[in-house]
Amino acid sequence: MKLADKVAIVTGGASGIGKAIVKRFFDVGARVVVADRDAAAAEALAKSLGAGSFSVVLDVTNQESIDRLVAVVAEKAGGIDILVNCAAIYALTPITEVSREQWSTLFSINVDGTFFTMQAVAKQMIKQGRGGKIINLASQAGRRGERLGAAYCATKAAVISLTQSAGLALIQNRINVNAIAPGIIDTPMWDVVDREFARLENLAVGEKKRQVSEAIPFGRMGQPDEVAGCAVFLASEDSDYVVAQTYGVDGGNWMA
């Protein structure tokens, strides 16, 4: 029970990788707060866990929503020990067709949302005086460019950079900030991505998933629970001496 008696917030926790992290954290003893803009899905997941877990509606583009999340969790759960910033969106667009609106939306959620949620939780953790763990979800796309993913890649590169800066700034308060850079993970979002590739590259639906799976050194796409295992390590005392790092969970797809 590596996270026994810990209070953990997982943003974007109602689906995909976030949902897998929520379940794994609960399994190892944490009291988990599912924070998501999909209120119904978040509430259903929290209720399925029970044992003091609960949900909070969160819009990471709205500072009032972020501040409310922190206040509610601090009051209801007695503090915050762990934050996982998982809320994000993805877009595939040729670089000559990226609009200012799309660029702004991606950065508003993936970068601004990550930073200001991290900031708000860090303030609460400093006030508590008992340290904490913050885990940001980056991506292998943040370590390299992608032909159809310029804006998304830029947002995830920013998450890696923010993790480094926050890690150096907050370790003096015994708050460890690190990140995970997943590779190709088989989530419902990847089905959407596959259909977008099919449209943009004139492929059959499912063909892109087959291609990327075969190209991964491990030989297959990753599963959300495999990312969750890394999150447990970074949230536990096993990672107390790990600061400002980004861990690749990608089957050998990218070496950092």
TIGUGU-49827 format. One line per 8 residues: their letters; for each residue x, y, z of C-alpha. Coordinates in steps of 0.02 Angstrom, whole numbers, always signed. Example, Ala and Ser with C-alpha at 12.3 -4.5 7.8 and 13.67 -1.06 7.14 Angstrom:
! TIGUGU-49827
as	+615:-225:+390 | +684:-53:+357 $
This chain:
! TIGUGU-49827
mkladkva	+0:+0:+0 | +127:+127:-61 | +5:+274:-53 | -89:+230:+106 | -173:+381:+186 | -120:+497:+44 | -242:+616:-42 | -217:+620:-230 $
ivtggasg	-297:+730:-363 | -298:+665:-542 | -354:+793:-672 | -430:+719:-829 | -459:+570:-716 | -623:+508:-788 | -551:+424:-944 | -398:+353:-1029 $
igkaivkr	-231:+363:-941 | -304:+471:-803 | -435:+340:-762 | -302:+204:-754 | -200:+310:-633 | -353:+341:-525 | -387:+155:-511 | -206:+109:-477 $
ffdvgarv	-186:+245:-344 | -342:+181:-258 | -277:+3:-264 | -119:+55:-172 | -209:+147:-34 | -237:+327:-90 | -395:+426:-66 | -421:+486:-244 $
vvadrdaa	-507:+643:-308 | -567:+623:-488 | -559:+797:-565 | -634:+809:-739 | -748:+920:-843 | -857:+766:-877 | -953:+775:-713 | -1055:+616:-739 $
aaealaks	-906:+506:-784 | -801:+576:-642 | -939:+549:-514 | -972:+371:-575 | -788:+326:-562 | -769:+400:-389 | -925:+310:-327 | -860:+145:-395 $
lgagsfsv	-705:+167:-287 | -791:+221:-127 | -685:+228:+32 | -681:+418:+39 | -643:+450:-144 | -746:+585:-228 | -757:+690:-386 | -744:+876:-423 $
vldvtnqe	-793:+957:-587 | -640:+1043:-659 | -611:+1157:-807 | -422:+1185:-814 | -446:+1338:-925 | -539:+1428:-784 | -442:+1491:-634 | -596:+1496:-523 $
sidrlvav	-626:+1313:-562 | -446:+1269:-517 | -453:+1369:-355 | -618:+1287:-309 | -542:+1115:-336 | -400:+1152:-216 | -515:+1229:-85 | -641:+1087:-92 $
vaekaggi	-509:+950:-79 | -414:+1039:+60 | -574:+1059:+161 | -653:+890:+125 | -497:+781:+129 | -388:+880:+249 | -253:+924:+124 | -171:+871:-39 $
dilvncaa	-22:+753:-51 | -16:+710:-236 | -67:+795:-399 | -69:+713:-569 | -96:+836:-711 | -172:+726:-844 | -303:+839:-924 | -255:+872:-1106 $
iyaltpit	-317:+873:-1285 | -239:+819:-1449 | -248:+885:-1626 | -182:+829:-1794 | -167:+971:-1919 | -47:+1010:-2062 | +67:+1150:-2006 | +4:+1267:-2142 $
evsreqws	-174:+1245:-2079 | -153:+1271:-1891 | -265:+1415:-1841 | -233:+1538:-1701 | -391:+1472:-1618 | -331:+1292:-1620 | -157:+1343:-1561 | -230:+1445:-1417 $
tlfsinvd	-350:+1306:-1366 | -212:+1176:-1358 | -98:+1289:-1256 | -241:+1345:-1143 | -278:+1166:-1090 | -113:+1074:-1107 | +7:+1209:-1045 | -90:+1344:-952 $
gtfftmqa	-202:+1214:-871 | -54:+1110:-815 | +43:+1260:-749 | -95:+1348:-654 | -162:+1187:-578 | +14:+1143:-524 | +38:+1318:-453 | -124:+1316:-353 $
vakqmikq	-89:+1144:-281 | +92:+1189:-242 | +33:+1339:-142 | -81:+1225:-41 | +59:+1099:-15 | +177:+1236:+46 | +43:+1299:+165 | +22:+1123:+234 $
grggkiin	+209:+1105:+262 | +216:+917:+232 | +288:+912:+56 | +204:+822:-88 | +219:+745:-261 | +167:+827:-425 | +166:+726:-585 | +136:+808:-754 $
lasqagrr	+86:+708:-907 | +198:+755:-1052 | +221:+645:-1207 | +353:+573:-1320 | +287:+708:-1437 | +365:+836:-1320 | +538:+767:-1358 | +526:+777:-1548 $
gerlgaay	+430:+858:-1689 | +291:+772:-1784 | +238:+817:-1959 | +54:+835:-1919 | +67:+881:-1735 | +165:+1043:-1723 | +51:+1127:-1596 | +27:+972:-1488 $
catkaavi	+214:+935:-1488 | +249:+1114:-1435 | +128:+1101:-1289 | +207:+942:-1224 | +383:+1013:-1244 | +322:+1156:-1135 | +258:+1034:-1004 | +431:+953:-994 $
sltqsagl	+512:+1125:-974 | +386:+1178:-840 | +419:+1017:-747 | +605:+1054:-743 | +582:+1231:-680 | +449:+1186:-552 | +550:+1039:-493 | +699:+1150:-455 $
aliqnrin	+592:+1283:-373 | +484:+1172:-263 | +603:+1039:-199 | +656:+1162:-64 | +480:+1136:+4 | +498:+946:-10 | +381:+947:-161 | +446:+832:-297 $
vnaiapgi	+391:+881:-472 | +419:+755:-612 | +335:+704:-774 | +289:+552:-876 | +307:+551:-1066 | +194:+411:-1130 | +220:+343:-1304 | +81:+266:-1408 $
idtpmwdv	-47:+212:-1279 | -204:+118:-1330 | -342:+231:-1265 | -507:+289:-1341 | -416:+449:-1392 | -302:+348:-1504 | -452:+282:-1598 | -494:+463:-1637 $
vdrefarl	-314:+495:-1687 | -317:+343:-1801 | -471:+408:-1890 | -388:+577:-1913 | -234:+495:-1989 | -350:+396:-2102 | -427:+558:-2163 | -265:+656:-2182 $
enlavgek	-158:+517:-2255 | -293:+425:-2354 | -275:+266:-2251 | -399:+133:-2200 | -466:+154:-2024 | -354:+50:-1910 | -205:+55:-2027 | -111:+191:-1931 $
krqvseai	-131:+96:-1768 | -60:-58:-1852 | +87:+40:-1923 | +135:+126:-1761 | +116:-36:-1662 | +237:-127:-1776 | +363:+16:-1765 | +373:+12:-1574 $
pfgrmgqp	+526:-87:-1516 | +420:-177:-1385 | +308:-236:-1526 | +141:-165:-1472 | +52:-10:-1409 | +59:+25:-1223 | -87:+5:-1104 | -147:+144:-987 $
devagcav	-109:+38:-834 | +74:+31:-886 | +83:+220:-871 | -7:+208:-704 | +132:+100:-635 | +258:+238:-666 | +140:+363:-586 | +133:+259:-427 $
flasedsd	+323:+260:-418 | +331:+449:-440 | +193:+476:-311 | +272:+365:-179 | +419:+385:-62 | +520:+274:-180 | +547:+430:-288 | +595:+550:-148 $
yvvaqtyg	+766:+583:-228 | +695:+604:-404 | +678:+788:-452 | +628:+875:-615 | +639:+719:-722 | +530:+658:-865 | +511:+469:-878 | +475:+391:-1047 $
vdggnwma	+345:+252:-1044 | +346:+209:-1227 | +408:+32:-1259 | +577:+97:-1317 | +505:+215:-1446 | +612:+363:-1393 | +775:+367:-1296 | +808:+520:-1186 $
